[in-house]
Amino acid sequence: MNNQISSEERLMKLQHLFSVDLKIKNLMNKICPPSENEAINDDEIMKYVDDTYDELIYIFSELKCIANDVFGQNAIYKKISDFEIQAKNEFAHCGINLESLRNFYRKYISDMKPNFIDAVKYEFVGYGYQGYANSLSLASTVNEYLHMIHSYVLNNYEIFKSITALKEKNNTGNYPIALRGYNSEISNKLFDEFPLDLDIGWTDIVVVNENKILMMVRDRGHALTIEISLRHNIARIDYFIPKLCNIDMINDLPGINKVNENSVGATGNVEIPVEELNNFLYDFISKVPTDYDMVIKY
């Protein structure tokens, strides 16, 4: 993100990004074409095509906007702009052919390639940014571009620390724990109760708004990143562990997508009642392996 803007403007851009991220994901579900089992006539298909084209205009407009907010008008913005032209032309050629529309949706909207996911995990790591050349070269759907932008922000320490700290304290290892961004009751409680004897490095808690909290915890799986989404009385926790210090310990984590020695990072998610958030989170962080948990093979 532009280093010349204020902390308040950065926070507003983050709020816009996560709002757009959710809206685009909802629209991607909305414009999913009818399945082969659905009975639909030509008039209904024509309405689907017209409505979907309107939604594509919005999706690409906002996708370019957040790309510009995060990266500026660089190679990523340029590639998305070219991709928009290609996608719209391809959509126009689909007509009202349902099979073509389904192929379009997979090819340009929804697909997420395994090698693309691995490239993002490798390149976007807290405290260890590797650039984005490979991720960008592989991105070819709305879903993938959105995932790339989202992952870049969530794993970018420079963006985290650019948001002014509301509170800060040091743990027993003399590493700072900082609360940044939007001032909310839940995040203040999370910060105030954060245990000082938890064996971690630099820790940043960035509160985007009432419903979104981001965390980066150094020295747990190199740099553990956590995204907390609050909805009604449920907290959804999505996490990314870039370094697989101990496969067995990682595979014991709640909500983990199982990994092996050939995996690139580890991801997982879990949903819990909001009132259990703090205790669950502190316990979860304590269970993410560190370098001291590495199994050395001879």
Secondary structure, 3 states (H helix, E strand, C coil): CCCCCCHHHHHHHHHHHHHHHHHHHHHHHHCCCCCCCCCCCHHHHHHHHHHHHHHHHHHHHHHHHHHHHHHCCCHHHHHHHHHHHHHHHHHHHHCCCHHHHHHHHHHHHHCCCHHHHHHHHHHCCCCCCCCCHHHHHHCCCHHHHHHHHHHHHHCCHHHHHCCCEEEEEECCCCCEEEEEECCCHHHHHHHHCCCCCCCCCCEEEEEEECCEEEEEEECCCCEEEEEEEEECCEEEEEEEECCCCCHHHHHCCCCECCCCCCCCCEEEEEEEEHHHHHHHHHHHHHHCCCHHHCCCCC
